[in-house]
Amino acid sequence: MHYGLSLGDWVVYTMWGVFAFMILDFAVAFARSFWSGSFDTTFLGYLKDILFYVVPLNLILSMTSIDPTHYTLIVLYFIGGASVIIKYAADIVKRFRVPQTD
């Protein structure tokens, strides 16, 4: 399998990072609710997060062919991807710091 450092590879790695942090946040939230005995369906908000975070990133990526500078939308895509990863990392840290109440 080819793992490279080209721009196209970094685009794929960014989306992998977004999905990895979404899955990690889901697993932490699910495990905490499972062990506390209060199974909650608030994890369905991840469908909304896909609509609000992943679809716009894919839209930005699909519009790069009409970008006259050939880098503005790519930079915007990486900034958006990094901000989503930072958001989920902060959410994961917050889940470990705040004790759950019943």
C-alpha positions in Angstrom: 0.0 0.0 0.0 1.2 3.5 -0.9 1.5 6.1 1.9 2.8 9.3 0.5 3.2 12.9 1.4 1.5 14.5 -1.6 -1.3 17.0 -1.2 -3.9 14.5 -2.2 -2.6 12.1 0.5 -2.8 14.8 3.1 -6.4 15.5 2.1 -7.3 11.9 2.7 -5.3 11.9 6.0 -7.3 14.9 7.2 -10.6 13.2 6.5 -9.4 10.1 8.3 -8.4 12.2 11.3 -11.9 13.8 11.3 -13.6 10.5 11.3 -11.2 8.9 13.8 -11.8 11.7 16.3 -15.6 11.4 15.7 -15.4 7.7 16.4 -13.2 8.1 19.4 -15.5 10.7 20.9 -18.5 8.4 20.2 -16.7 5.4 21.9 -15.9 7.5 25.0 -19.4 8.8 25.3 -21.0 5.4 24.7 -18.7 3.7 27.2 -19.3 6.3 29.9 -23.1 6.1 29.4 -22.9 2.3 29.4 -20.9 2.0 32.6 -23.0 4.6 34.4 -26.2 2.7 33.5 -27.8 5.6 31.8 -28.0 4.7 28.2 -28.9 7.9 26.3 -29.6 8.5 22.7 -27.8 11.8 22.5 -25.1 10.0 20.5 -27.5 10.4 17.5 -26.2 14.0 17.3 -23.2 12.6 15.4 -25.5 12.4 12.4 -25.9 16.2 12.7 -22.2 16.6 13.1 -21.6 14.7 9.9 -24.0 17.0 8.1 -22.5 20.2 9.7 -18.8 19.3 9.6 -18.0 16.5 7.0 -20.4 17.5 4.2 -19.1 21.1 4.1 -15.5 19.8 4.0 -16.4 17.5 1.1 -18.2 20.4 -0.7 -15.1 22.6 -0.3 -13.0 19.8 -1.6 -15.2 19.3 -4.6 -15.1 23.0 -5.5 -11.2 23.1 -5.8 -11.4 22.6 -9.5 -13.1 26.0 -10.0 -10.7 27.8 -7.6 -8.6 30.2 -9.8 -5.7 30.2 -7.2 -5.6 26.4 -6.9 -4.8 26.6 -3.2 -7.3 28.9 -1.4 -10.0 26.2 -1.0 -7.4 23.5 -0.1 -6.1 25.8 2.7 -9.7 26.4 3.8 -10.2 22.6 3.8 -7.2 22.0 6.0 -8.2 24.7 8.4 -11.7 23.3 8.6 -10.5 19.8 9.1 -8.0 20.9 11.8 -10.7 22.8 13.6 -13.1 19.8 13.6 -10.3 17.6 15.0 -9.5 20.2 17.7 -13.2 20.4 18.5 -13.5 16.7 19.0 -10.2 16.5 21.0 -11.5 19.2 23.3 -14.8 17.3 23.7 -13.0 14.1 24.6 -10.9 15.9 27.2 -14.0 17.5 28.6 -15.7 14.1 28.9 -12.9 12.8 31.0 -12.7 15.9 33.3 -16.4 16.4 34.0 -17.8 13.7 36.2 -21.2 12.5 35.0 -24.2 13.1 37.1 -27.2 10.9 37.2 
